Amino acid sequence: MGAGKSCVGRRMAARLGWPFVDADDEIVKAAGLCVADIFSLYGETAFRDCERKVMARLLDGPPHVLAAGGGAFMDDRTRALIRARATSVWLRADLEILVARTAGRTHRPLLNTGDPRETLRALMERRYPVYALADLTVTTGPDSADHTANQVLAAVASGGPDGAGPPTDGGQAMDTGRDDSQDTQTP
């Protein structure tokens, strides 16, 4: 939540000439409800089930930049799908950046109750060790989304840890950099 996955993902997609897909938007289309309503009416478990199905469908599609909610990467089965079919990128942001970027926004169900700073801190504590399993990590800060997109594209082009370079065989570039249960982009 607030790491910049949607803004950065759109810029990456434009530079690559690929479509940009936000998994949450696709979940909303599939469910016919907004993310907050899915959470309130059916709970997080039902949302995660829907998310997993939508992610599997998206990952079977043609190359695109996919912004996935942080909760998606936390789910073992969804993470396995991502790892098998895409290059995952964690947009890592510190607490102050996340708090500033999410302040006053109401579309993130996990931040709508209690103290958003404490919620973000707890999410970071629980999620960052799992997000570290992403293929690539790019630290974000107060820089522009264009700057971060350039950093991500450079990391993907360099091949990351295995030197394989960007996917060319239908694999997706995946931005998994959100810190919420819904919101994408990036773990």
Backbone bond lengths (Angstrom), bond angles and torsions (degrees), N, CA, C in turn:
res aa  C-N    CA-C-N  psi(-1)  N-CA   C-N-CA  omega(-1)  CA-C   N-CA-C  phi
1 M - - - 1.433 - - 1.511 109.58 -
2 G 1.315 114.93 113.93 1.447 118.98 176.01 1.509 115.29 88.86
3 A 1.329 117.95 1.71 1.465 119.78 -179.45 1.520 112.00 -74.42
4 G 1.333 117.00 -18.98 1.454 120.86 176.78 1.514 114.42 108.23
5 K 1.314 117.55 15.29 1.457 120.03 -173.07 1.517 113.72 -59.80
6 S 1.294 119.13 -39.99 1.466 119.92 -178.70 1.521 111.44 -71.97
7 C 1.315 117.51 -47.79 1.473 121.08 179.11 1.524 111.06 -62.31
8 V 1.304 116.38 -47.89 1.464 121.19 -179.31 1.525 110.10 -67.61
9 G 1.318 117.02 -42.77 1.460 120.94 -179.45 1.518 112.31 -60.27
10 R 1.320 117.31 -41.96 1.471 120.69 178.43 1.532 110.78 -61.84
11 R 1.308 116.46 -42.18 1.462 120.05 -179.98 1.526 111.35 -67.72
12 M 1.332 116.38 -39.96 1.470 119.67 176.93 1.529 110.15 -61.83
13 A 1.314 116.53 -46.46 1.465 120.82 -178.56 1.529 110.65 -59.22
14 A 1.326 116.82 -43.56 1.461 120.30 179.68 1.527 110.87 -61.07
15 R 1.316 116.23 -42.54 1.470 119.75 -178.72 1.527 112.02 -69.41
16 L 1.325 116.68 -33.67 1.464 120.94 179.80 1.529 112.81 -83.21
17 G 1.326 116.20 -15.80 1.460 119.83 -174.74 1.517 112.11 74.34
18 W 1.318 116.39 24.78 1.465 122.97 179.33 1.524 108.73 -108.33
19 P 1.319 117.54 157.04 1.467 119.85 172.99 1.532 110.46 -68.91
20 F 1.321 115.17 153.69 1.464 121.74 171.44 1.521 107.49 -104.90
21 V 1.323 116.53 133.70 1.464 121.88 178.43 1.522 108.18 -129.65
22 D 1.319 116.14 127.31 1.463 121.28 173.97 1.526 107.05 -98.88
23 A 1.314 116.63 117.77 1.465 120.73 -176.95 1.522 111.85 -57.07
24 D 1.319 117.61 -37.10 1.466 119.37 179.91 1.523 111.71 -63.61
25 D 1.332 116.94 -39.25 1.462 119.68 177.25 1.522 110.61 -61.93
26 E 1.320 115.84 -38.74 1.465 120.34 179.46 1.528 111.34 -69.91
27 I 1.322 116.89 -34.79 1.471 121.04 176.30 1.524 109.80 -65.33
28 V 1.325 116.52 -43.11 1.463 121.64 178.54 1.532 110.10 -59.89
29 K 1.332 116.66 -44.71 1.466 120.26 177.91 1.523 111.04 -61.48
30 A 1.324 116.91 -44.58 1.468 120.96 -177.34 1.526 111.74 -66.39
31 A 1.334 116.41 -39.84 1.470 120.97 -175.36 1.528 112.63 -87.36
32 G 1.315 117.26 -23.20 1.454 120.19 -175.26 1.517 113.34 72.38
33 L 1.326 115.91 18.01 1.466 122.88 179.57 1.514 109.01 -139.34
34 C 1.333 117.14 152.47 1.460 119.01 174.32 1.535 108.75 -72.95
35 V 1.325 115.20 161.35 1.469 120.71 -177.18 1.526 111.05 -56.46
36 A 1.333 116.95 -45.40 1.469 119.91 -179.02 1.522 111.10 -59.75
37 D 1.337 117.57 -39.38 1.468 120.56 178.66 1.523 112.12 -68.28
38 I 1.324 117.15 -38.66 1.471 119.39 177.11 1.523 109.08 -60.04
39 F 1.326 116.11 -45.33 1.469 120.26 178.94 1.521 111.05 -60.76
40 S 1.324 116.92 -48.57 1.472 119.48 -174.25 1.523 112.60 -72.34
41 L 1.312 118.28 -35.24 1.468 120.81 -178.22 1.525 113.60 -83.56
42 Y 1.332 116.78 -37.90 1.464 119.78 -171.10 1.524 114.61 -121.12
43 G 1.342 116.82 -15.32 1.457 120.15 178.44 1.516 113.60 92.75
44 E 1.313 113.88 168.08 1.464 119.88 -176.33 1.525 112.19 -67.39
45 T 1.325 118.05 -35.51 1.470 119.99 -178.86 1.527 110.97 -60.66
46 A 1.330 117.22 -44.76 1.467 120.65 178.72 1.525 110.46 -65.08
47 F 1.332 116.37 -38.98 1.460 119.56 177.32 1.525 110.42 -60.94
48 R 1.327 117.27 -45.82 1.473 121.41 -178.94 1.523 111.38 -62.91
49 D 1.323 117.52 -38.31 1.464 120.94 177.30 1.526 110.53 -62.04
50 C 1.318 116.20 -46.58 1.463 121.51 178.02 1.528 109.81 -62.83
51 E 1.317 116.22 -44.32 1.462 121.76 -179.65 1.523 111.02 -58.36
52 R 1.327 117.21 -44.69 1.464 122.13 -178.57 1.531 110.55 -61.43
53 K 1.329 116.73 -43.76 1.470 120.62 179.81 1.525 110.93 -64.74
54 V 1.309 116.43 -43.60 1.456 120.65 -179.80 1.531 109.93 -65.82
55 M 1.319 117.30 -43.07 1.464 120.80 179.23 1.528 110.71 -61.21
56 A 1.321 117.99 -42.28 1.466 120.96 179.11 1.529 110.23 -60.21
57 R 1.330 116.70 -44.14 1.462 120.38 178.61 1.527 110.67 -62.60
58 L 1.330 117.02 -45.85 1.457 120.65 -178.31 1.527 111.60 -64.39
59 L 1.311 116.75 -39.64 1.461 120.58 -178.18 1.524 112.81 -71.67
60 D 1.313 117.18 -16.45 1.464 121.29 175.25 1.519 112.10 -86.12
61 G 1.324 117.04 -5.44 1.458 121.46 -175.84 1.511 112.78 -84.58
62 P 1.335 115.27 -175.29 1.471 120.79 178.44 1.530 110.96 -68.85
63 P 1.328 117.43 167.56 1.470 120.60 -178.62 1.526 112.18 -54.93
64 H 1.324 114.45 137.00 1.461 121.86 177.54 1.518 108.38 -164.09
65 V 1.315 115.77 167.18 1.465 121.19 172.44 1.525 105.56 -96.92
66 L 1.312 115.51 123.32 1.458 122.00 -174.68 1.516 110.19 -115.55
67 A 1.310 116.30 120.68 1.457 121.66 175.68 1.520 107.73 -93.15
68 A 1.310 116.27 117.95 1.460 121.52 -177.33 1.520 109.86 -114.15
69 G 1.304 116.75 142.94 1.450 121.11 177.20 1.515 111.57 -65.12
70 G 1.323 115.67 151.60 1.458 120.98 -179.39 1.512 113.26 -59.01
71 G 1.306 116.21 -32.56 1.453 119.88 178.01 1.513 112.42 -66.50
72 A 1.330 117.33 -28.29 1.465 121.21 178.91 1.517 110.10 -61.29
73 F 1.309 116.71 -45.89 1.466 120.74 -177.87 1.519 111.70 -70.70
74 M 1.319 117.76 -19.99 1.465 121.84 178.22 1.526 112.05 -74.93
75 D 1.312 116.91 -25.15 1.458 121.86 -179.23 1.531 108.66 -78.48
76 D 1.334 116.82 122.54 1.468 120.96 -176.19 1.523 112.95 -54.61
77 R 1.314 116.61 -44.65 1.467 120.09 -177.00 1.525 111.55 -69.66
78 T 1.319 116.80 -41.27 1.461 119.82 178.76 1.528 110.19 -67.86
79 R 1.319 116.91 -40.76 1.471 121.08 178.27 1.531 110.31 -61.60
80 A 1.324 117.50 -39.16 1.463 120.87 178.39 1.532 110.64 -63.80
81 L 1.339 117.02 -39.82 1.472 120.56 176.39 1.524 110.32 -61.38
82 I 1.321 116.02 -46.12 1.463 120.97 -179.50 1.516 109.90 -60.82
83 R 1.316 116.59 -47.74 1.466 120.73 -176.76 1.521 111.79 -64.16
84 A 1.332 117.08 -33.29 1.460 121.01 -178.35 1.529 112.71 -78.06
85 R 1.331 117.39 -26.78 1.462 119.89 -169.15 1.522 115.24 -122.63
86 A 1.335 118.23 1.05 1.460 119.07 -173.65 1.520 110.91 -151.04
87 T 1.301 115.48 170.57 1.457 122.74 168.67 1.517 106.17 -100.36
88 S 1.315 116.95 117.05 1.464 120.42 -177.78 1.518 110.24 -93.16
89 V 1.322 114.77 138.91 1.463 121.86 179.89 1.520 108.09 -127.84
90 W 1.319 116.15 123.71 1.458 121.37 175.10 1.519 108.17 -95.10
91 L 1.319 116.36 119.76 1.461 121.18 171.99 1.519 106.50 -89.04
92 R 1.305 115.88 98.66 1.461 122.00 -174.73 1.522 109.86 -86.01
93 A 1.326 115.60 127.19 1.470 120.93 179.60 1.526 108.81 -131.93
94 D 1.325 116.02 149.31 1.463 118.67 177.96 1.529 109.86 -82.44
95 L 1.313 114.97 168.87 1.459 121.64 -174.46 1.526 112.23 -57.23
96 E 1.316 117.99 -44.91 1.468 120.51 -176.73 1.531 111.33 -61.95
97 I 1.311 117.12 -39.91 1.469 120.88 177.87 1.518 109.71 -63.27
98 L 1.333 116.86 -46.51 1.467 120.65 -178.78 1.523 111.99 -63.76
99 V 1.320 116.91 -42.16 1.463 120.41 178.88 1.527 109.82 -61.81
100 A 1.313 117.14 -46.28 1.467 120.65 -178.73 1.526 111.45 -63.06
101 R 1.309 116.76 -41.66 1.467 120.08 -176.09 1.528 113.45 -75.41
102 T 1.315 118.10 -22.31 1.467 119.93 -177.58 1.523 113.06 -103.18
103 A 1.316 118.04 -5.97 1.466 121.53 -177.19 1.526 111.52 -57.69
104 G 1.326 115.35 130.16 1.447 121.64 174.51 1.515 115.84 78.77
105 R 1.303 117.86 1.48 1.463 120.34 179.64 1.524 108.84 -94.93
106 T 1.309 115.89 137.33 1.471 119.94 -173.67 1.522 114.03 -109.57
107 H 1.329 118.85 1.86 1.465 120.76 -175.85 1.526 113.70 -88.34
108 R 1.320 117.44 7.52 1.468 121.10 179.44 1.526 108.61 -109.89
109 P 1.335 116.77 101.78 1.473 120.30 -172.98 1.529 114.48 -53.92
110 L 1.311 117.86 -37.96 1.461 119.49 -176.55 1.526 113.11 -70.62
111 L 1.333 117.39 -17.12 1.467 120.36 -179.54 1.522 112.93 -101.20
112 N 1.322 116.69 1.91 1.466 120.15 -175.95 1.521 113.95 -85.84
113 T 1.313 117.77 -4.29 1.461 120.56 176.99 1.526 109.02 -130.82
114 G 1.295 116.54 148.63 1.462 121.06 178.42 1.512 112.82 70.95
115 D 1.319 115.69 -158.06 1.453 123.82 -178.03 1.535 108.84 -90.55
116 P 1.337 117.94 112.25 1.465 119.45 -177.59 1.533 113.59 -57.08
117 R 1.332 117.46 -38.34 1.466 120.13 178.89 1.530 110.43 -61.34
118 E 1.315 117.12 -45.09 1.463 120.69 179.82 1.528 110.50 -66.95
119 T 1.323 116.80 -38.93 1.464 120.08 177.42 1.521 110.42 -61.86
120 L 1.332 116.83 -46.09 1.459 120.35 178.18 1.529 111.44 -62.30
121 R 1.327 116.48 -42.70 1.477 119.91 179.17 1.515 110.55 -59.75
122 A 1.341 116.64 -45.50 1.471 120.79 -179.88 1.529 111.16 -65.16
123 L 1.332 116.75 -39.74 1.464 119.95 177.26 1.526 110.68 -62.87
124 M 1.325 116.59 -43.09 1.460 120.54 178.89 1.521 110.69 -60.45
125 E 1.320 116.18 -45.10 1.469 120.70 -178.87 1.532 110.85 -60.29
126 R 1.314 115.69 -41.33 1.463 120.40 -177.30 1.535 112.00 -80.88
127 R 1.313 117.00 -37.92 1.465 120.39 -170.86 1.524 115.34 -93.11
128 Y 1.312 118.83 -32.85 1.458 119.20 -173.58 1.530 113.20 -58.62
129 P 1.332 120.24 -37.32 1.472 117.74 176.17 1.532 113.03 -61.90
130 V 1.319 117.40 -33.03 1.465 120.91 177.69 1.529 109.82 -77.14
131 Y 1.318 117.30 -42.12 1.466 120.45 178.14 1.528 110.91 -57.90
132 A 1.322 117.08 -30.29 1.461 121.40 179.75 1.533 111.61 -62.69
133 L 1.331 117.65 -12.59 1.459 121.94 176.60 1.528 112.26 -78.84
134 A 1.330 117.78 -7.03 1.470 120.90 178.68 1.520 109.67 -59.95
135 D 1.324 115.80 154.46 1.460 120.38 179.99 1.522 111.92 -61.26
136 L 1.330 116.23 -37.95 1.459 122.19 -177.90 1.521 109.79 -135.84
137 T 1.321 116.11 148.24 1.463 121.82 174.87 1.518 108.34 -125.44
138 V 1.328 115.58 129.38 1.460 121.56 174.91 1.525 106.84 -125.30
139 T 1.320 116.56 123.00 1.453 121.09 -179.94 1.525 109.28 -80.89
140 T 1.336 114.95 129.08 1.456 120.52 178.81 1.520 109.09 -106.16
141 G 1.294 115.01 157.02 1.458 120.41 179.16 1.517 108.68 -151.13
142 P 1.310 116.63 -143.90 1.464 119.72 -177.84 1.529 113.26 -78.49
143 D 1.331 117.20 0.40 1.461 120.64 -179.95 1.525 111.03 -65.19
144 S 1.309 116.18 164.20 1.462 121.38 -179.92 1.522 111.14 -69.54
145 A 1.330 115.02 160.43 1.464 120.72 175.70 1.523 110.05 -62.47
146 D 1.322 118.20 -33.64 1.465 121.23 176.92 1.526 111.08 -61.79
147 H 1.324 115.84 -44.11 1.465 120.45 178.73 1.533 110.47 -61.51
148 T 1.328 116.37 -45.93 1.459 120.22 -179.48 1.524 110.65 -65.24
149 A 1.332 117.69 -40.77 1.467 120.45 177.33 1.523 110.31 -59.28
150 N 1.331 117.12 -41.12 1.463 120.52 177.15 1.519 110.96 -61.94
151 Q 1.340 116.86 -40.87 1.459 120.71 178.70 1.528 110.89 -63.12
152 V 1.323 116.52 -43.58 1.463 120.32 -179.41 1.520 110.12 -65.10
153 L 1.313 117.31 -47.03 1.462 120.01 -179.42 1.524 111.26 -61.76
154 A 1.319 117.30 -37.41 1.469 120.45 176.70 1.528 110.69 -65.14
155 A 1.327 116.61 -41.03 1.467 120.13 178.75 1.526 111.02 -65.02
156 V 1.322 116.61 -42.62 1.469 120.24 178.68 1.526 109.99 -65.06
157 A 1.333 116.95 -44.08 1.466 120.95 -178.69 1.521 112.18 -63.44
158 S 1.333 116.34 -33.26 1.464 119.45 -179.64 1.516 111.55 -74.43
159 G 1.330 115.70 -9.97 1.452 119.25 176.68 1.501 114.19 91.53
160 G 1.310 117.43 -4.91 1.457 118.68 178.46 1.513 111.35 60.35
161 P 1.316 116.46 -149.81 1.449 120.84 -172.03 1.522 114.53 -64.79
162 D 1.350 118.61 -28.59 1.457 118.80 -176.19 1.525 113.35 -103.14
163 G 1.330 117.53 -0.49 1.453 121.37 177.84 1.514 114.35 68.86
164 A 1.317 117.67 16.79 1.457 120.97 -173.54 1.516 113.51 -79.23
165 G 1.317 119.49 -14.58 1.453 121.16 -178.16 1.517 110.95 77.77
166 P 1.321 116.65 -176.17 1.458 120.73 -177.22 1.519 111.71 -69.75
167 P 1.334 117.24 155.27 1.450 119.15 178.36 1.531 110.11 -66.54
168 T 1.334 116.66 137.73 1.456 120.88 178.94 1.514 112.25 -126.39
169 D 1.305 118.28 -3.21 1.459 122.09 -173.41 1.520 112.99 -111.00
170 G 1.321 116.74 31.58 1.454 119.30 -179.92 1.511 112.97 97.78
171 G 1.336 117.97 -3.83 1.461 119.46 176.96 1.515 110.37 -68.55
172 Q 1.279 116.26 156.32 1.452 121.84 -178.75 1.526 110.13 -95.70
173 A 1.315 116.49 152.85 1.454 120.18 163.71 1.522 105.02 -91.74
174 M 1.299 117.33 125.11 1.457 121.33 -171.58 1.503 110.48 -115.94
175 D 1.298 115.63 127.92 1.445 119.96 175.20 1.517 106.14 -106.13
176 T 1.288 117.91 107.43 1.456 120.72 -175.83 1.514 110.67 -110.12
177 G 1.279 118.33 49.03 1.436 119.09 -168.38 1.485 117.22 -110.65
178 R 1.241 120.41 44.70 1.448 119.02 175.06 1.503 108.58 -109.78
179 D 1.302 113.50 152.71 1.450 118.31 179.90 1.501 111.38 -107.40
180 D 1.311 117.90 17.89 1.438 118.51 179.71 1.499 109.35 -115.82
181 S 1.291 115.59 179.92 1.438 119.65 -179.50 1.491 111.20 -85.21
182 Q 1.201 117.19 -3.98 1.447 118.85 -178.14 1.494 111.86 -139.26
183 D 1.251 120.03 -70.43 1.462 144.40 -147.95 1.466 122.86 -16.78
184 T 4.470 112.65 -57.56 0.619 123.45 117.33 0.735 142.68 177.40
185 Q 1.546 45.29 -40.02 1.421 59.04 -169.61 1.341 116.11 -75.43
186 T 1.036 143.98 -61.29 1.436 136.41 -149.41 1.492 113.04 -130.75
187 P 1.359 119.42 136.26 1.453 111.00 -179.67 1.475 108.63 -59.64
